[in-house]
Amino acid sequence: MTTHQDDVQSSPHELQRKLSNRHLQLIAIGGAIGTGLFMGSGKTISLAGPSILFIYMIIGLMFFFLMRALGEILLSNLHYKSFIDMAHDLIGPGAGYYIGWSYWLGWILVGIADLAAIINYLGFWLPPDVGFTPMGQALISVGCVLLVLGLNLLTVKLFGEVEFWFALIKILAILGLIFIGGFMVLSHFHSPDGTASSFTNVWSHGGMFPKGADGFLAGFQIALFAFVGVELLGTMAAETKDPEKNLPKAVNAIPTRIILFYVLSLFVVMSVSPWDKIPADQSPFVSLFLHAGIPTSAIIMNLVVLSSVMSSMNSGVFSTSRMLFGLARGGQAPQALARLSKRAVPAQGLIFSCMFIMAGAGLQYFVPNTVEAFTLASSLCVILFISIWGLIMVCYLRYRKQQPENHAKSSFKMPGGIWMSYVVLAFLFFTLVILSLEPDTLKALMISPLWLVILAVTYRVLYLPRIKRQLLKQL
């Protein structure tokens, strides 16, 4: 007797379950260590000071509950391939349409932000008074997109393997930084400017909240961007071997990863170098070694953060192509995007997504300031992801109401259940309010309703007539 999973495994028209536990665990960690941590934390520290540690702990706690809710829903029905199926079934086709296309655009914006970060990191090797020309920036961006496209076009197993090694490099680098930074503090290392490394550096330069409540709140926007990708597990449900065993493992490890990779690493960074000496436009992981007068280590760390950005873009291209595949299978995107290549990869979706990320190369012409380009793209991206995370929680509430029998027999129940869902939703609303307080993020917030209008028009003009035609055929 064949199971549904066996059918999926053997069908050339379905995504294949090729990602092993090894791939899933490392991709989950890689998703939790994104460009926002390596590049964005410099600006977040300049805005919030040491209170960034509390920001990451609060966001990390909320995301643990969000991922537990997502995990319970996905495991309740293994026919759900991604968020689209889940939202379509539990809320309605309009929600599936919104979440699919918004997730696609969100990762396109992540790709554009990543291109800005790559240019910023490559500038590390140029003399201080020399920068890339706009044409040079655009050509580098095109080359990076083509490389990621080539990797994804081969097989999902190769994607998993590449992402595995990208994630491993990030993990080893952060563990190395914690070890070296800890040794510098314990040995009372003095930097070339005379600053002594000490744990007291964290709170002795204005306390834990040196910028007050305003600075603490302002730090949430870029810190939230650092968490984009944690929900990647939800897009991999259809390509994961033994999801009942492997998904819970990956989700339950999230709190430990947040404390280790975010809180502890930044605590060490601010112990070695006081927070007010960390440049806002540079990765604090690189500036730590520069400040300490160890340029060789700074070069190595810069290569690591470059690989991290490539990893982020790699994940983004992977997830957008799977979203387009799901949308097309549901008749909510052009049917060409529903076809798989001989290697069971949604090649058309990959090319479609990469064309839009490539358009981000054009952004390097109009916004040559890479930090400004990064902030604009990441702000728009965060707004979209807040709405997607919110819809995941709404899906959970609908699941509890519509499928109480599935919840009762679930072996992976979300702690806190319904009341905790409302807490997470209140937190996400609170983050939207925070975005209205800063001028650069307020701009992005004011532009974002345009996306709602585009989706509403395309849904009514392109999708609803198709549903009506299908219903008429059935009559």
Helices and strands as residue ranges (DSSP letters): H 4-10, H 21-32, H 35-35, I 36-40, H 41-48, G 49-51, H 52-76, H 83-90, H 93-122, G 123-125, H 134-154, H 156-186, G 199-202, H 212-218, H 220-226, G 230-235, G 237-239, H 243-252, H 254-257, I 258-264, H 265-272, G 275-277, H 284-291, H 295-329, G 335-338, H 347-366, H 370-402, H 404-409, H 417-435, H 439-447, H 449-458, I 459-463, H 464-474
